[in-house]
Amino acid sequence: EDQEEVFRRTELGWSERSVTNHQLSGEHKFKSLNNAKINWSYSQSKALLYEPDNKMYTYIKNGDSYRPETENGSAGNLVSWNNMPDYLFNTSLDYTQPIDLDFLDKTTVSVGINNLNRERDFVSRNFYFKFAPGGSSNLLDLNGTPEDVFTDEGAELYQQSNNTDNYSANQNINAYYTNLKIKKGSFDLALGYRYEKSLQQVESYKLFDSGQTLSELETRDYLPAVSVTYRITDKMQLRTNFSETVSRPDLREISKTVWNDVQEGIRYVGNPNLKAAEIQNFGLRYEWYFNRGEIVSLGYFQKKFKRPIEEIYGSLSDDGRIVGTTQRQYTFFNIDEANNQGLEFEFRKKITNNLTFGGNYSWISSEAVSYTHLRAHETDSYL
């Protein structure tokens, strides 16, 4: 008769995060050009993740005691050190030109460029306990002193280094855009168009080895946007908008890198075959500003996703299929489509000069569909 095994798993992590940001911007107006203006900005930031001592141990019950799991290598026990600096540089330049037209109340045309550059390095060193030849896990007590643990009959701390442990990544986005704003009577119209060229590159590598694996995602996106506002009265207005946007995967998500979330106890592996998700956004909103700082609004929104990125339990085969795994592991996958829609209600009322009462309520319905894997998921949320 088979006997079930009892496991005890312990995870301990130390994580340090820091963010620094610097920004410089300016605005220049030209009265001789009908109050045209130029806006520019430059910013740089650094985000640092430092995990100097993450530990994960698994013990198997053996009679009245527990013995450490060392037969499955780093799947049974792991000690890791991680360091990840992330640098972001952003530069933008905009030119806005008012135009006087007799048949319109107000017209402005804007053009601009934007460049975003990101650089990231992730270094990870992983170790696990394994037995010396002839050693027995039943005799090993990891709570002992180093002299008791690391003996000829005990264990040794072994460094595991894979081609997917570390990566260097960069992302560059060049964007060019134009915007037209028109005001006529009770109507405001805004038309926009944006072109983005993005290149994401990730090199996964093994420490102390010259071999590298390159993952790359290049996209060219044409993104229109339109919005219309109708002022019913001086205090009421109706707004509607439509736009197309894009959602790109994170740099490590398109790499072959494997990383562990110690807080959640989950192992993640990237997917080099990921594509960017395309999104169509629609919104309709009624707003009533009955007094200064007071509002009642009701809105409807809808988002349609093409190739949205989902976090999926399992692993990837060499041909990109999702397969089962014996570990608590997740990867990322482009499903076929998803839809998101909802209603929003908001109000804000001043009780006294120093006291304001307000609240909001949202109903959100979401559906994600994957025809390839014959899977559909629907959720309703009330917030």
Backbone torsions as a table, in degrees:
resi	resn	phi	psi	omega
1	GLU	NA	131.7	-178.3
2	ASP	-70.1	140.1	176.7
3	GLN	-108.9	134.5	-180.0
4	GLU	-78.9	146.0	179.9
5	GLU	-95.6	142.2	179.4
6	VAL	-107.3	126.1	-178.3
7	PHE	-112.2	149.5	170.8
8	ARG	-128.4	120.8	-174.1
9	ARG	-117.2	130.8	179.9
10	THR	-123.4	132.0	178.4
11	GLU	-129.6	133.1	-178.0
12	LEU	-138.6	128.6	-177.6
13	GLY	-135.7	149.8	174.4
14	TRP	-125.4	121.5	-175.2
15	SER	-130.9	132.5	176.6
16	GLU	-121.5	132.8	179.5
17	ARG	-130.4	140.7	177.1
18	SER	-145.8	149.4	179.9
19	VAL	-136.7	130.6	173.0
20	THR	-126.2	143.5	-176.0
21	ASN	-143.3	139.1	176.9
22	HIS	-132.5	137.9	-177.5
23	GLN	-142.5	141.8	177.1
24	LEU	-135.2	129.5	-177.7
25	SER	-144.2	161.8	-179.9
26	GLY	-154.3	158.7	177.1
27	GLU	-136.3	133.2	-178.8
28	HIS	-128.0	126.5	-179.1
29	LYS	-109.4	145.8	-178.8
30	PHE	-126.4	98.9	-178.6
31	LYS	-64.3	-32.6	-178.5
32	SER	-69.2	-15.4	178.5
33	LEU	-109.3	38.8	177.6
34	ASN	61.4	42.1	177.8
35	ASN	63.0	34.3	172.6
36	ALA	-65.6	157.7	-179.1
37	LYS	-146.8	153.1	174.9
38	ILE	-119.1	128.5	174.7
39	ASN	-115.8	135.2	177.5
40	TRP	-138.6	155.9	178.6
41	SER	-155.7	150.6	173.4
42	TYR	-138.7	133.3	178.8
43	SER	-141.2	150.3	173.6
44	GLN	-142.2	143.3	-178.4
45	SER	-142.5	157.2	177.5
46	LYS	-134.3	126.0	174.4
47	ALA	-115.0	131.5	-176.4
48	LEU	-123.1	127.6	172.5
49	LEU	-113.6	123.9	-178.3
50	TYR	-131.2	119.3	178.7
51	GLU	-125.0	92.7	-171.8
52	PRO	-80.3	-14.0	-172.9
53	ASP	-161.8	80.6	174.0
54	ASN	-98.6	135.6	-177.5
55	LYS	-130.7	144.0	174.0
56	MET	-142.7	121.8	179.7
57	TYR	-125.5	143.7	174.2
58	THR	-124.3	128.2	177.6
59	TYR	-115.4	141.7	178.1
60	ILE	-110.0	133.2	-179.1
61	LYS	-68.0	130.3	-178.5
62	ASN	-132.0	91.5	-174.6
63	GLY	72.0	-124.1	179.5
64	ASP	-93.2	2.0	-178.0
65	SER	-129.0	179.0	179.2
66	TYR	-120.6	141.0	174.8
67	ARG	-114.4	146.6	-178.5
68	PRO	-70.0	141.9	177.3
69	GLU	-83.3	112.6	-179.7
70	THR	-128.0	-1.0	-175.4
71	GLU	-74.6	-25.6	-176.6
72	ASN	-101.8	22.8	176.4
73	GLY	61.1	-135.9	-175.7
74	SER	-69.6	-11.5	174.7
75	ALA	-71.9	-22.2	-179.9
76	GLY	-95.6	-35.2	177.8
77	ASN	-153.3	149.1	-173.5
78	LEU	-155.3	137.8	170.3
79	VAL	-125.3	123.6	-173.7
80	SER	-132.4	153.3	175.5
81	TRP	-129.3	126.0	-175.7
82	ASN	-129.6	143.0	176.2
83	ASN	-143.1	129.2	-176.9
84	MET	-143.9	97.5	169.2
85	PRO	-84.7	141.5	-178.0
86	ASP	-132.9	119.6	-177.5
87	TYR	-111.3	137.2	-179.6
88	LEU	-131.0	127.7	178.6
89	PHE	-123.1	131.5	-175.5
90	ASN	-135.7	128.2	179.6
91	THR	-130.1	134.5	179.7
92	SER	-140.9	151.6	178.3
93	LEU	-145.3	124.8	-178.2
94	ASP	-127.9	143.0	174.0
95	TYR	-125.4	128.0	-178.7
96	THR	-121.3	127.9	-177.2
97	GLN	-125.1	111.4	172.1
98	PRO	-70.3	143.5	180.0
99	ILE	-127.7	130.0	179.0
100	ASP	-93.2	116.7	176.1
101	LEU	-127.2	131.9	-173.9
102	ASP	-63.4	-33.7	-174.7
103	PHE	-88.4	1.0	177.3
104	LEU	-127.2	148.1	-179.3
105	ASP	-73.6	-41.2	-178.1
106	LYS	-156.5	138.3	179.8
107	THR	-143.0	132.7	174.8
108	THR	-135.7	143.8	176.7
109	VAL	-121.8	133.5	179.8
110	SER	-127.9	143.8	172.0
111	VAL	-134.3	153.4	-178.5
112	GLY	-164.9	164.8	175.2
113	ILE	-132.4	153.2	-179.6
114	ASN	-147.3	138.4	176.3
115	ASN	-128.4	129.3	176.3
116	LEU	-121.9	130.2	178.6
117	ASN	-131.6	126.3	-179.9
118	ARG	-122.4	137.9	177.0
119	GLU	-130.2	132.8	-177.1
120	ARG	-141.9	140.5	174.3
121	ASP	-129.4	127.8	178.5
122	PHE	-120.5	119.9	179.6
123	VAL	-120.4	129.3	-178.0
124	SER	-135.4	134.0	173.5
125	ARG	-121.3	126.1	-173.6
126	ASN	-120.4	137.4	-179.4
127	PHE	-132.4	151.5	172.2
128	TYR	-147.5	158.7	179.9
129	PHE	-84.7	134.5	169.9
130	LYS	-137.8	159.0	-174.3
131	PHE	-83.3	144.9	170.5
132	ALA	-68.6	154.4	179.2
133	PRO	-52.5	128.0	179.6
134	GLY	87.2	-3.5	179.2
135	GLY	-77.1	163.1	-179.5
136	SER	-129.8	131.4	179.8
137	SER	-68.3	-20.9	179.2
138	ASN	-68.1	-22.4	-177.6
139	LEU	-99.1	-0.1	-173.8
140	LEU	-94.2	126.3	176.6
141	ASP	-122.3	105.0	-177.2
142	LEU	-70.8	-8.1	176.9
143	ASN	-85.0	-3.8	-179.5
144	GLY	-78.0	-177.8	178.3
145	THR	-74.5	159.4	176.7
146	PRO	-54.6	-35.6	179.6
147	GLU	-64.9	-31.8	179.8
148	ASP	-79.3	-32.6	-175.6
149	VAL	-81.3	-49.3	-174.0
150	PHE	-92.2	80.8	178.1
151	THR	-124.3	174.2	179.3
152	ASP	-62.3	-32.4	179.4
153	GLU	-98.0	-0.2	-176.2
154	GLY	-98.9	-123.2	-173.0
155	ALA	-129.5	163.8	172.0
156	GLU	-129.0	149.9	179.0
157	LEU	-91.7	114.9	-171.1
158	TYR	-107.9	130.6	177.4
159	GLN	-85.2	125.3	176.7
160	GLN	-102.0	124.0	-179.0
161	SER	-130.1	120.6	-178.6
162	ASN	-118.3	165.8	178.1
163	ASN	-69.3	-9.3	-176.2
164	THR	-112.5	12.1	-176.1
165	ASP	-78.6	-33.0	-170.9
166	ASN	-129.6	156.6	176.3
167	TYR	-155.3	151.5	169.7
168	SER	-118.2	133.7	-172.4
169	ALA	-139.7	153.9	172.8
170	ASN	-148.1	153.6	177.8
171	GLN	-138.8	134.5	178.0
172	ASN	-131.0	126.4	178.4
173	ILE	-124.2	121.5	172.3
174	ASN	-108.2	124.9	-176.9
175	ALA	-125.8	141.4	176.7
176	TYR	-132.0	132.9	-172.9
177	TYR	-147.2	159.4	176.0
178	THR	-141.5	153.8	-175.8
179	ASN	-146.7	136.5	178.1
180	LEU	-123.2	124.6	178.6
181	LYS	-119.0	129.8	-177.7
182	ILE	-128.9	134.7	175.6
183	LYS	-123.0	125.5	-179.8
184	LYS	-143.6	109.9	-180.0
185	GLY	60.1	-121.6	-178.1
186	SER	-90.6	4.8	-175.0
187	PHE	-113.5	141.0	169.3
188	ASP	-121.3	131.7	179.8
189	LEU	-125.5	133.4	176.7
190	ALA	-129.5	126.8	177.4
191	LEU	-120.2	132.9	-179.1
192	GLY	-138.0	154.7	176.9
193	TYR	-147.9	135.2	-175.1
194	ARG	-136.2	134.0	175.2
195	TYR	-115.1	128.8	-179.9
196	GLU	-126.7	134.0	173.0
197	LYS	-118.1	118.8	-174.4
198	SER	-123.2	140.7	174.6
199	LEU	-133.9	120.0	176.4
200	GLN	-115.2	127.5	-179.8
201	GLN	-131.3	134.1	-179.8
202	VAL	-133.9	126.5	175.4
203	GLU	-109.8	111.2	175.6
204	SER	-89.9	139.3	-176.0
205	TYR	-150.6	165.9	177.8
206	LYS	-104.3	134.9	178.7
207	LEU	-58.5	141.4	177.2
208	PHE	61.9	28.9	179.4
209	ASP	-142.1	139.9	-177.4
210	SER	-82.6	-10.0	-178.6
211	GLY	-72.4	138.7	-179.6
212	GLN	-137.3	152.8	175.9
213	THR	-122.0	123.3	-175.3
214	LEU	-101.0	129.0	170.8
215	SER	-116.6	140.6	-174.3
216	GLU	-144.7	140.7	175.4
217	LEU	-136.7	116.4	179.2
218	GLU	-118.0	131.1	-179.7
219	THR	-133.8	149.9	171.2
220	ARG	-128.1	119.0	-171.6
221	ASP	-124.3	137.9	177.9
222	TYR	-116.5	112.6	-166.2
223	LEU	-121.5	103.2	176.8
224	PRO	-86.1	161.4	177.1
225	ALA	-153.9	142.3	176.9
226	VAL	-146.1	140.8	176.0
227	SER	-142.7	145.7	179.7
228	VAL	-132.3	132.9	176.2
229	THR	-121.7	129.7	177.0
230	TYR	-117.5	117.8	179.7
231	ARG	-86.6	106.5	-178.8
232	ILE	-68.6	-47.5	173.4
233	THR	-138.6	-173.4	176.6
234	ASP	-65.5	-19.9	-176.0
235	LYS	-116.7	-4.6	-178.9
236	MET	-124.5	142.6	176.5
237	GLN	-150.9	156.3	178.4
238	LEU	-122.4	127.4	-177.3
239	ARG	-123.2	141.2	173.4
240	THR	-138.8	150.6	-177.8
241	ASN	-153.3	155.0	174.8
242	PHE	-141.8	138.8	178.6
243	SER	-154.9	159.8	173.0
244	GLU	-118.3	132.5	-179.5
245	THR	-132.5	175.9	-178.9
246	VAL	-136.2	145.1	177.7
247	SER	-123.7	112.0	-178.0
248	ARG	-94.4	150.7	177.3
249	PRO	-68.6	156.3	174.1
250	ASP	-66.4	156.6	-176.2
251	LEU	-57.0	-45.1	-176.4
252	ARG	-74.1	-19.1	179.2
253	GLU	-70.2	-25.1	178.8
254	ILE	-96.6	4.8	177.3
255	SER	-94.0	174.9	173.6
256	LYS	-94.3	13.7	-175.7
257	THR	-68.3	145.2	173.7
258	VAL	-112.0	130.6	178.3
259	TRP	-139.8	157.7	-176.1
260	ASN	-114.6	134.6	171.6
261	ASP	-98.3	100.5	-174.5
262	VAL	-66.9	-35.7	-178.3
263	GLN	-64.1	-38.5	-179.0
264	GLU	-95.4	-12.7	-177.3
265	GLY	69.3	34.4	-175.2
266	ILE	-122.3	142.1	176.0
267	ARG	-103.5	134.2	-179.6
268	TYR	-118.2	147.5	174.1
269	VAL	-135.7	136.0	-177.8
270	GLY	-75.8	172.2	-179.5
271	ASN	-133.5	105.4	-178.3
272	PRO	-66.4	-10.2	-178.2
273	ASN	-92.9	7.0	-178.5
274	LEU	-65.0	146.4	174.3
275	LYS	-117.1	161.3	176.6
276	ALA	-73.9	145.5	177.9
277	ALA	-89.8	138.9	176.7
278	GLU	-103.6	137.2	-172.7
279	ILE	-130.6	132.6	170.9
280	GLN	-108.2	127.3	-175.2
281	ASN	-116.6	135.0	175.6
282	PHE	-134.9	140.1	179.3
283	GLY	-145.7	147.6	175.8
284	LEU	-139.6	129.1	-172.7
285	ARG	-145.2	133.9	173.1
286	TYR	-106.2	132.8	-177.4
287	GLU	-132.2	135.1	177.7
288	TRP	-127.8	108.4	177.1
289	TYR	-96.0	83.9	-171.3
290	PHE	-75.8	-22.0	171.2
291	ASN	-148.8	167.4	-179.7
292	ARG	-63.8	126.1	-179.1
293	GLY	79.6	6.2	-179.9
294	GLU	-122.1	139.3	-173.2
295	ILE	-152.5	147.9	165.6
296	VAL	-129.8	128.2	-178.2
297	SER	-141.5	149.7	176.4
298	LEU	-137.3	127.7	-175.8
299	GLY	-136.5	156.5	174.2
300	TYR	-127.0	138.8	178.5
301	PHE	-137.7	154.9	178.8
302	GLN	-147.3	138.3	176.8
303	LYS	-130.9	132.1	175.3
304	LYS	-116.5	125.0	-175.5
305	PHE	-107.8	135.6	171.1
306	LYS	-113.6	124.6	-175.9
307	ARG	58.0	48.4	176.6
308	PRO	-65.7	151.9	-178.4
309	ILE	-92.9	123.7	-179.4
310	GLU	-116.5	146.6	173.0
311	GLU	-88.3	120.8	-170.4
312	ILE	-126.1	138.3	177.6
313	TYR	-73.3	128.4	178.2
314	GLY	135.6	-163.0	179.9
315	SER	-134.8	175.7	-178.9
316	LEU	-113.0	137.6	173.7
317	SER	-82.2	174.4	-178.4
318	ASP	-63.3	-28.3	-179.8
319	ASP	-94.9	12.6	173.0
320	GLY	89.6	6.8	178.3
321	ARG	-84.0	152.2	176.2
322	ILE	-83.8	126.8	-179.2
323	VAL	-127.4	165.8	-178.8
324	GLY	-72.3	166.2	179.8
325	THR	-146.4	149.3	178.2
326	THR	-86.2	-5.8	-179.6
327	GLN	-107.4	164.7	175.5
328	ARG	-81.4	83.5	-169.1
329	GLN	-127.9	142.1	177.7
330	TYR	-125.3	151.7	173.1
331	THR	-135.7	-173.4	-174.9
332	PHE	-125.0	143.6	-172.2
333	PHE	-150.4	142.9	173.4
334	ASN	-84.1	111.6	172.3
335	ILE	-84.3	177.3	-171.9
336	ASP	-74.3	-48.7	-175.9
337	GLU	-161.1	164.7	176.5
338	ALA	-154.2	153.1	178.7
339	ASN	-132.9	141.6	-179.3
340	ASN	-139.2	128.1	178.0
341	GLN	-147.3	159.0	-178.6
342	GLY	-175.0	173.9	177.6
343	LEU	-120.4	143.8	179.1
344	GLU	-130.3	134.8	175.7
345	PHE	-127.0	133.5	-178.5
346	GLU	-140.0	142.2	173.2
347	PHE	-144.8	152.1	178.1
348	ARG	-149.6	126.1	-174.5
349	LYS	-135.9	130.9	176.1
350	LYS	-80.6	124.9	176.5
351	ILE	-87.4	-48.3	173.4
352	THR	-136.6	-178.3	178.7
353	ASN	-63.6	-24.6	-177.4
354	ASN	-111.2	4.8	-176.4
355	LEU	-136.1	126.0	178.2
356	THR	-125.3	135.0	179.0
357	PHE	-113.8	133.5	-179.1
358	GLY	-159.6	173.0	178.7
359	GLY	-173.9	172.2	176.4
360	ASN	-149.1	156.7	-180.0
361	TYR	-139.8	135.9	-179.4
362	SER	-132.2	137.2	169.2
363	TRP	-116.7	124.0	-174.4
364	ILE	-128.4	129.9	177.1
365	SER	-117.8	129.6	-177.2
366	SER	-128.5	144.6	177.7
367	GLU	-141.6	129.6	177.5
368	ALA	-123.8	133.0	-173.8
369	VAL	-130.7	134.5	173.4
370	SER	-127.6	104.5	178.9
371	TYR	-69.3	-31.0	-178.9
372	THR	-62.0	-42.0	-176.9
373	HIS	-107.1	11.8	175.1
374	LEU	50.6	54.8	-175.9
375	ARG	-134.7	134.2	175.2
376	ALA	-133.6	144.6	-177.4
377	HIS	-140.6	127.2	-179.9
378	GLU	-124.3	141.8	177.2
379	THR	-140.8	148.0	171.3
380	ASP	-121.8	132.7	-178.1
381	SER	-125.1	142.3	177.0
382	TYR	-126.4	117.4	-173.5
383	LEU	-122.1	NA	NA
